[in-house]
Amino acid sequence: MYNIAGINVDMAPKYPRTLRQSEAYLTDEASESDIRIRLSDEFLEHKQRENPHLTIEDCEYIWLGSEFYELLPEFGGLLLHSSAVVYKGEGFLFSAPCGTGKSTHTQIWLKRFEGAYILNDDKPAIRLTKDGFYVYGTPFSGKTDLNVNEGVPLRGICMLERGKENSIEKADPEAALFGILNQTVRPVSEERMDKLLKILDKLITTVPVYKLCCNMELEAAEVSYRGMTQNR
């Protein structure tokens, strides 16, 4: 049994990558599962044939994560394709299309702010709890194994763009909604999609969402941190 983002997940990975990255999430405390995920050999072989650039091991890792995130709205949560950094006990998410530089930006935070660390470098989970929105590490962290099994209060979300100068401003609510929708898993079922939209509506009215234009200088981390914490 694994505890991922506060959810008891019964899954049975077979291959080294998923086994290694999931090890920190093993739990002996769970009496029963909230989610049960099983991927058959036939399913993985089919996915590998459809995606010959992937190994069977890759397919298990990717589709176990996909199944988890598909079910996450049932537990008040969603995936945000982003790099999540923690500083002073709070989580800050930087989301952007692949190749924009979100991981590069959070690495700048690690250089600039002593004690900062990466919670999840690609697919953190966000959940609405009794204490507000929290962001969690998960075993599913994209191409890297940068993830930590913990949850922290979510302080802010930045939709990141590359630029010559560093600037940050509050995102328009509509832009924030569609920006997040474009970087999350959209459930197949209509009922689950409705749950996702309700969570999103609550998220963007509770957690500040920003538009960040940044370069790759240390100042970029300072600008983004100040912009997200100046109204404490």
Secondary structure, DSSP 8 states (H G I E B T S, - for coil): -EEETTEEEEE---SHHHHHHHGGGB-S--SS-SEEE---HHHHHHHHHH-TTS-HHHHHHHHHHHHHHHHGGGGTEEE--EEEEEETTEEEEEE-STTSSHHHHHHHHHHHSTT-EEEESS--EEEEETTEEEEE--S--TTS--B-S-EEEEEEEEEEEE-SS-EEEE--HHHHHHHHHTTS---SSHHHHHHHHHHHHHHHHHS-EEEEEE-SSHHHHHHHHHHHHTT-
